[in-house]
Amino acid sequence: MKNMNHHGFTLVEAIASIVVVSIVLTTAAILIVNAYNQSVATSRQIDAVQVGSRIRDDIAADATYAAVAAWMDGAAATLTADSCDDPGSPFSCGLFAYEADGVVYDAEVAVSFAAPTAESLLYKVIRFTVVVTYYGERTISIEGMIYDV
C-alpha cells in the first residue's frame, strides 16, 4: 500500500466549504436587511404618531362641536386630503400638510368621525379617530374628541 501525502483540498472539499460560506453570508445578509427594515419602520412609526397627534390636537383645539355636528348631519363621516375642501367642511386642508423627516403625510391620513349615539348627543361629544398609514400598510390610530364647552 502506498502512503499518500495529501497537500491541499480536494474539489469536493472546496465546493462544500463554498456552499457553507454562502449559506452563512446569505443568512447574515437577510438578518441585516430585516434589521434595517425594522429600524426604518420604527422610525416611520414614531413620525406617524407625531403627525397623528398634531392632527388630533389641531382638530380638538380648532373645531367647534356645533360646526362639526352640522357638517356630520347625524351620520359618520370621514375626512381625507381629497375631501377636506368639500363645501361645508369645517376643516382646512392644512391638517394634511404635516411633514416628518422629509415625508409629507397627506394621502396617508384619514380622520373618521363616529356616528352620534344617544350618549354622545346627551353630553355633546364627537369622537374621532386619526389613522395614519406608514411604511407600506402599517397603520396607527389615535383617538380624540370634540366637546361643547
N, C-alpha and C positions, 0 to 999 in steps of 0.2 A: 504494500500500500504506500502510495505517495503521500508525503507530508506537504500539503499545500499551504503556502504562506499568503494570506489574503491581505492586500493593502488596498483600502478604499471600500466603496459601497457598490453593491450590485444595482442594476437598473431597477429592480423591484423595490429595493430599499429606498432608493432615491424618489421614486414615484410615490411610495407610501408616505414618506416624510413631507413631500409637497402637498399631498392631499390633507394631511393632518394640519400643516401650517395654514393652508387655505381655509379649512373649517374654522380654525381659531381666529384668523383675521376677519372672516365673514361675520362670525358671531360678535366680535369686538366692534366692527363697523355698524352692525344692526343696533347694538346697545348704545353706541354713541349717537346715532341718528334718533333713536327713540328718546334718549335723554334730552337732546336738543329740542325735539318737537314738544316734549312735555314742558320744558323750560319756556319756550315761546308761548305755549297755550296758557301757562300760569301767568305770564306777563300780560297777555291779552285779557285774561280773566280779571286781573286787577284793574286794568284800564276800563273794561266794560262795567265793573262795579262802580268805579268813579263816575263814568259818564251817566250810568243809570241813576245814581244817587243825585247828581246835579239836576237831571231832568225831573226826578221826583220832587226835589226841593223847590225847583222853579215853578212847577205846577202847583204845589201846595201853597207857595207864597203868593203867586200872582193871580191864580184863578179864583173866582168867587163861586160860591155854591149856586147862587141864582143863575149866573150865566151858564155854568156847565149843566145844570139841571135842565134849563131851557133848551140847550143845544142837544142834550141826550133825548129829550122828549119822551121820557118814561121807558126807554129801551137801552140795552147795552150798546156801547159804541167803541170803535177802535180808531185811534189816531196814528197816522204814519207820516213820513216825509211827503208822500204823494197826496195825502188828504188834508194836510194841515192848512192849506189855503182855500179850502171849501168855504162857500158863503155860510155865514152863521157860526163858524168855528171860533170859539173864544180863545184859541191858542195861536201863537205865531209860529212860523216855520223856524224861528231861531232856536226852538227846542231841539231841533235835529241837526244843529251845526257844531256840536261839540267835537273836539279833536283831542286825541291822546296818543302820544308817541308817533305822531305823523299820520295816524289813521283817523279819518273823519267818520264818525258814526252817524250816518243819516239813514240809509236804507236798512241798516241792521237794527233799527229801533222801532218798536211798536208799543203804543200805550193803549191798554184795554181798560175801559170803564165798565164796571159791573152794573148790571141792570138793577134798578132800585127795588128794594124789598120793603115790607111794611116797617121793619125796624129802622132801616136807613132813612126812610121818609119821615118817621117819627122824630128821629134825632138829627135830621138834616145833614146826613153824611153821605158822601160819594166815595166809594172805594175804587182804586185804580191800581193797575199793575204795569210796571215798565219792564219790557222784555228786550234784552239786548243780545243779539247773536254775535258771537265772536269765534274766531278760529274754526271756520268751517260751519258745522251745525251745532256747536255747543252754545248753550244759552244760559243767561242768568235772569232771574226775576226779582224785582224789587217792588214792594207794595207801598202804597201811600194812600192818603185820604184827604179829601177836601171837606171842610165842615163850615157850617154857618156860624158866625160869631155874634 
